[in-house]
Amino acid sequence: MPVLISGVLKDGTGTPVQNCTIQLKACRTSTTVVVNTVASENPDDAGRYSMEVEQGQYTVTLLVEGYPPSHAGVITVYDDSKPGTLNDFLGAMTEDDVRPEALRRFEAMVEEVARQASEASRNATAAGQASEQAQTSAGQAAESATAAVNADGAAEASATQAASSAASAESSAGTATTKAGEASASAASADTARTAAAASAAAAKTSEANADASRTAAGDSAAAAAASATAAQTSAARAGASETAAKTSETQAASSAGDAGASATAAAASEKAAAASAAAAKISETNAATSASTAAASATAASSSASEASNHAAASDTSASLAAQRSTAAGAAATRAEDAAKRAEDIADVISLEDASLTKKGIVKLSSATDSDSEALAATPKAVHAVMDEVQTKAPLDSPALTGTPTAPTPETTAAGIEIATAAFVAAKVAQLVGSAPETLDTLKELADALGNDPNFATTVLNKLAGKQPLDDTLTALSGKSVDGLIEYVGLRETINHAAGALQKSQNGGDIPDKKQFARTIGAVTSTTITLGESGWFKIATVVMPQSTSTVVIKLYGGAGFNVGAFETAAISELVLRSGNGSPAGIIATLWKRSPNGVLECAWINTSGDTYDIYINIGQYAYWLIAQYDYTGNANVTLHSTPEYSSVQPGDSTSGQTYTLFNSLMKPTPEDVGALSVNGGRLNGPLGIGTDNALGGNSIVFGDNDTGIKQNGDGILDTFANSQHTVRVAPGEMQVLGAIRAGNAKRMTMTSSNNSVLNAQFHLWGDGNRPTVIELDDDQGWHLYSQRNTDGSIQFVVNGQVIPDNYGNFDARYLTSGNVYTKGESDNRYVQNIQRGAPVWPGKVDEYGPAEAPAGCFLTQARHDPTTAYGVTFAYRPLQMWVGNGWRTING
């Protein structure tokens, strides 16, 4: 899996390198990376970089903007490599560091064997390809011959068409002669015929141009095919003759057309006959155009064949032979063309036609010559056929495909250009290679066999070399020596002795006795373990820090104490040191604390120059801590695994600064963040909630800068609303400087106009005799009160006269004088006491009991009296009331 390589890229002064690209190029193919692939990383402005690197070996190059690429070195990433900086990997031990020199030399020899074997294989392959290309060229030459046969047939067909055209022209000329006297009436139609004849002449001219191009291409082909020059020249000569005859025929036809025009002018009266003559001339023109088209097609084919011929020069001998075989047929075609041209010339003589030229219409004469420079002759199909025969024997210039057994000039063995490598050239190069060092090749072959079959290839190769006779004097002196003798001679004894105790690559560092110490020795790990033990100050490190400037970082893992469950003892403490600017000289020591059990304080002492002793203060039982450090390139750090101890801070030391990194363990106090604790605290000055405070002093405002409460003296608390003083609270009282309203919809209000003479108070009080009293007083005494009595009744008392404004305010029980008694009157009129009067008896009685009591009397006694008739006696008394000043008996 990928390994993280990260850190900060800095220059020699400790400055981060900007605008730089770190480029990693794979040195060899691994399980995940292909050789020579390139990866890159762009550090940020602070020089920080981070990249996940696959297993493998890489060349490190630094590309800084404005500077040439800089090779930084080679790094090797293993499956079990630990994350680190680029500096760690560049400084780590590589495979080459532990590989014996002799082994590296043998590996180099193996690579040379493989390289030369590969080169020989490539040369052999190139020779085979050249042979295949030669066979291909031969096949293509055969195809060119077939194409030449086809071109010959096309030329014969063209000659036949030319003969037909000549016959048509002859017939047309005869008709024109017969009707010459009648042609004067068709002058206008004759002009049209002349125009058509001119077009025919132009087409013939095009055919001539195409023939010229064919002749040029044929000439190039002839130059390329030097071996068949004689046969090609013969064919070209015959084609030129055909062309000359065609040119002559063209000239004569143009002349005939001109004479026909003159005759047409003279025969103005024979419109109908002239029309027939024009129709015949049109047919002749059509035939001539067809012949020209055929000639153009033949010329095009000739051009194509010429292109192919340039690439098939090696096969030109065969093509020349085929061209010679077709010369007889071409000659016959030329003869027929010349005969036709002769007949056309005779006809032209009869009607006085003129030869055509570059500036004038007329009769064109045919020619079968292939080497003529004439511009007055037209090429016959025979000439075209001859040219096509020659062209078909050539190969194209662009990507020729040769068949058969083509030949090519053999370059010199020193050639290094784009020449064709023939079989002879390849054989010579191979012989040169073999002949240059046969003994070396023989030795390397044996080395390759040994490396492929013998796991102890180094010993085997040395044994084989011991039996070889080297080429130079030095190695000759080694002939016959034993392996030990060879080793002694080349001075490898000490190297081999060291190699015997060297690390084995297959162990991947597993055979290193003290791996941690090894990593520290080579600078791969910048950490150590320390034990502090007691509570107090320890000299943990000595640093060298040049001024302007340098940086050192020391990080401690672990803290004071090691009880299970005491999570705060697994502390992290970071000490960052920065040197000053030299004025004054010194360093800045800052401790970043995360746990109460970590490092508590730091200090430093300048021992000399740029050297400083670093001290830390930590609690007890700080055993087996891990100390890591890092520093800029211009600084140095020495960690002390057994630090010097002092119970107090050294007297000549300078204290550093400790900052707490607050977290869920180290929470800030209200004082740390300038806040009040939930458990209380002191706030100095005015406080505004949601706004600034305009009241000043010891006040608090709420939402509005002049609305709130304020302490305005000893024991006095005032309330303000929009700067207006509304309430004052003092010891034992509260003063409302305005109305007091109770209720929301229907309100009860208590106000003061502030203009009374005396102050008034409402009192609510009570005691044992008067449980609840509501009393209104002023400064001179009470006015009234309402109280609830002990029996629950209510009593309302006014300290003065109650003067009703309207007696009707009272209910119906209120009566005026005469209708109501005064107290004195009432005392003489109401019953003040009641008593019994003197007895009245015996009372009347019968067999049923006592009778009704007398008026105003009531039964007071009943007793048994045997002397009476019924044995019972009853007594009655009257009821008396005290009214006024005496008793009064109630009379029933």
C-alpha positions, 0 to 999 in steps of 0.5 A: 500500500502507498506510503505517506511522504510529507514535510516542509521543503526548505533551503539552506537558510530554513526558508520554504522553497516556493514555486517548486515541483517535486518530480518522482521518476520510477527507476524500475518496474514494481508491482504497481508502478511502470518504469520511467513513469513520472509523478509530481507534487507542488508544495504550497507557499509555506513549502508544505508537501504531502504525497502517497507514494507506491512501492518502488525506486524513484529518482527525485528531481526538484524543478524550481521556476527560473532554475534548471532541474536539480537532481536531489537523489534516489529514494526507495519505498518498501511495503513496510516503510514508515511515513516520513519526510523526503529528507528521511527517504533521501538520507535512508540506506538504499540497496546500493549502499549494502551491495558489495562492489564486486556484485555490482560489477557482475550485475553491470556485466550481465546488463551488458550481455543482455544489451548486446544480445538484444542488439544482435537480435534486432539486427537479425530481425532487420535482416529478415525484414529486408529480405521480406521487403525484397520479395514483396518488391519482386511481386509488385514488379510482376503486378507492374508487368500485368499493368503494362499489358493492360495499358497496351490493350488500352493503347490499341483501343485508342488507335482504333478509335482514332482511325474511326474518327479519321474515317468520319472526318474524311466522310464529313469532308467529302460531304462538305466538298459536294455541298460547297455551292449550297453552303453559303446560306448556312454561314451562321450554322457553320460558325457554330461548327467552327466553334465545335471544331475549336473545342475538339482542337482544345481537347486534342491540345489537352491530350497533347499536354497529358502526353507530355506529362506521361513522357516526362514521367517515363523519362524519370522512370527510365533514369531510375531504372538504369538497368533497363535503359536500352529497352525503355528508350526503344519503347519511348522512341516508338511512343514518340513517333505515335505522338508525332503522328497524332500531333500531325493529325491534330494540325491537319484536322485544325486546318481542315476545320478552317477550310471547312469554315471558308467553304461554309461561308461560300455556300450560304445558300445551301443551309440544309446541306450545311446543316447536314455537314455540321451534323457530320462535323459534330459527330466527328468532333464527338469521336475526336473528344472520345479519343482525347478522353481515352488518351487522357486516361492513358496518360493518367495511368502512365503517370501512376505507373511512373510513380510506381516505377520509381519505387520498383527500380530493382525490378526494371529489368523484367519490365523492360523485357515485357516492354520489348515484347509489346513493341511490335504491337505498339508499332502496328498501332502506330502504323495504323495511326499514321495511315489514318493521319495520312488519309486525313492529310489527303482530305485536308489537302482536298478541302485546303484545311490548315494545320492546327497550332497553339494559336489557331484551329486546324487539322492535327497530325498524329504521332506514335513517338514517345520522345518527341518535343513537337507541339504540333503532333498528337500522341496516338494510343500506341505512344500512350500504350508504350509509355504505360508499359514502361510506367507499369514496371515502376514502383510508387515513391510513397511506401513501395511494396516490392515483390520478387528479389529486388536489388539495391546498392549496398551501403558502406559499413560506416553508413548511419543515414537513411540508406536501405540496409541490404542483406550484404550490409547486415551480414557485414555488420554482424561479422564486424560485431562478432569479429571485433570481440569474439572472446568477449562474446564467448565470455559473456555467453558463459556468464549468461548461462551461469547467471540463468542456472546457478544460484551461486552465480558470483562464485561460478562466474569467478571460477569460469573467468579464472580459466579464461585467457584475457586479452590485456596484460593485466588480466594475463597476469591473473591467468591460473590464479585461484579465486583467493588469488584473484581477490587478493590481486584486485584488492577485494579482500577487505571488501569481501570481509566487510561483505561477509558481515553485511546486511542481507537484502532479503531480510529487509533490515530484519538482521539489524541487531538494534533497529531503533539505534540504527534508525537514529544513527542514520537520521531516519528517526529523530526520537529517543526515550527519557525518564525524569522520575522526580518532580522538578526541573530537567535539562532535556536538550542542548540546541545550537540555534544561529540567530536570524533565524532558526527553529527547533521543535521538541515534543514529549509523549507521556506525563507525570504518573501512570495509574490505570484510568488516569487518562490525563497522564497520557499527555502531549507537550510541545516546546517550540524554540525560535532564535532571535535576530541577534539584537539582542541575541537569544531564543524564544521558548514557548511551551504548548500545554495540553494536559495538567500532567504534561510539562508545566514550564520551560526555561533556557540558559545560553552556555556559549555562542549559539548553544543553549541548554533547555530545561523543563519542569514536570511532575513526579513519576514521569517514567519512560517518555518518548521525546521527538524533535525536529529542527531547521537545516541551520540548527542542531538538537541533542536530546539527553536520555538521562537529563540533569535534575534540579528541584528548583529552576536554575538561577541563571536561566531565562523563563519561557512562556507557557500557553494552554491549548484548551480542550475537554480536559483543560477547560478555560476558567472565566478569568482565562477568557475574561468572563464571569463564572456561573458561580459568581464574580465581579464586573467592573464598570457599566454593563450593556445587554444588547446595546452600549451603556449610557447611564454610566457608573455601576449600572446595567442597561437592557436593549436601550442604552439609557433604560436600566438600573443604577446604583446611585449611592450607599444602599440606593438603587434607581430605575431609569426609563429613557433616562427618566428616573422612575423608581428609587429603592432605599433601605426600608422603602421604595419610592415610585416617582410617578403613578402606580397602576394595577391591572391591564384593561381596568386599572387602579392607579395611585399617584401623587401631585407632589404639592401636599403639605404633609406626607401620607401613608397606607399601612398594613399591620396587625396584632393579637387583638386586631389581626388585620388593619389597613390604615391611612395616616399622614405626618400628624396621625391616622385618618381611618382604618378598616380592620378584621376583628378576632371573631371575623367581623369587619370594623370600619373607623373614621378618626373624625366626622363622616359628612355625607353629601347626599343622605340618599346614599344610605339605604331605607333603614335611615329615618329622619328625627321623629321617625327614629329614637335617640338613645335616651328615648330608646332606653325608655322604650325597649325591654331591659329585663324580664321576670315572673310575677306572683303565682296564681293558683290553684289553677283550674283542672279537670279529669283531663289535666290543667286548663289553659293558663290565664291570660299573660300567665304560663304554667310554672308548677304541677304536683301531686295533691291527694286532697284534690279531686283529681290528686294534682295541683297546678300553679301559674305566674304572669310574665313581667318586663322592665320598661323605662323605670318600672316593672310591667305585668303583661296582661294577656 
